[in-house]
Amino acid sequence: MMAWLTLIIAIVAEVIATSALKASNGFTQLWPSVVTVIGYGVSFYCLSLTMRHMPTGVIYAIWSGMGIVLISVVAWIFFKQRLDLPAIIGMSLILIGVVVIQLFSKASH
């Protein structure tokens, strides 16, 4: 259970860091730049803790897949970036892949 908690924290921290990276305007804005560095640090630290208990490939698939979907939602809401139908379909397939790993793979436990 702790591995899943650290993985969720890693995903959320990465999404916050990536959002701040956009707001940092190429690291020209101080506070978004600071949030970016701290967010990625927290994300990778939590990811490393998760790797003590779960296979690297499974962790990375979930971390990157959920990160892609969540940052796309954040970009849509806060940065007014829109997705076309192929992008939405592709992200849906990513989510389906994460669900399949969680429900059917013994490697994720």
N, C-alpha and C positions, 0 to 999 in steps of 0.2 A: 504494500500500500504506500509506503514511503517513497518508493521509486516513482510511482505515478504522480505523487505530489510534487517531487522535485522536477519531474518532466513537465508538468503543467506550469510550474513557476518558470522553467527555462523557456517555454513557448511564449508565455505572457511577457517576460522580460525581453525576449527577442523582438516581439511585435512592438513593444514600447520603444526599444532602441531604434528599430527601423523607421518608425514614425518620426522620432526625434531626428534621425539622420536626414530625412526629407526637410524637416523644419530648420535644420542647421545651416542650410544653404551652402553646402560645401565646406562645412566647419568654419563658417564666418560668423555664426551667431553663438555666443558663449554658452548659454544655458542649454539649448538643444544639443550642443556638442557634448557637454558634460553628461547629460542624460543618455546620449548615445553610448559613450564609453562605459558608463556605469551599467547600463542595461545589458550591453553585450558581455561585460564581465560577469554579471549575475547569471546571465543565461548560460554561458559556457561553464561556469562553476557548477550550477545545478545539473547541467548536462553530464558533467564528469561524475557527479554523485550518482546519477541514474545509471551510468555505465557500470557501476559496481554490481548491479542486480539484474540488468536486462542486456540482451545482445545489442551490440552497436548498430547493426543494420536495421533492426526493428526500431530502436530509439530514433535513429536519424530519419527513418521514413516518417515516423509520426511527428517528430519535431519540425522537419522541413515542410511536410505536407500541411499540417495544421497552421504553421507559420505563414505559408503562402496564402491559404484561404483567409486567415484572420487579418493579415496585412492588407489584403485586397478589400476586405470589408471596411477597415479603418480608412484606407485611401479613398474609398467611395464616399464615406460619410464626411471625413474631415478635409480632404483635398479635392473633392468633387471629381475624382477620376472614375470614369465609367468603363464597364466591361462589355464586350460584345458577346454574342451567343456562343461562339466557339470557346472563348475564355471561361464562361460560366459552365459549359459542358465539361471542359477539362478539369476545372476545380471540383466539380461534382464527382468526377472519376477519382480524383485524389481523396476526397472524403470517403467514397465507397471503399477505396483501398485501405484506408486507416480502419474503417469498421471491420473489414474482412480480417485484417491482422488481429485486431482486438478480439473478435468473436471466434475465429477459427484456428488461429495459429497458436501452437503450444510454445513457440519461441517467445511470445510476449509475456509469459508468466514466469 
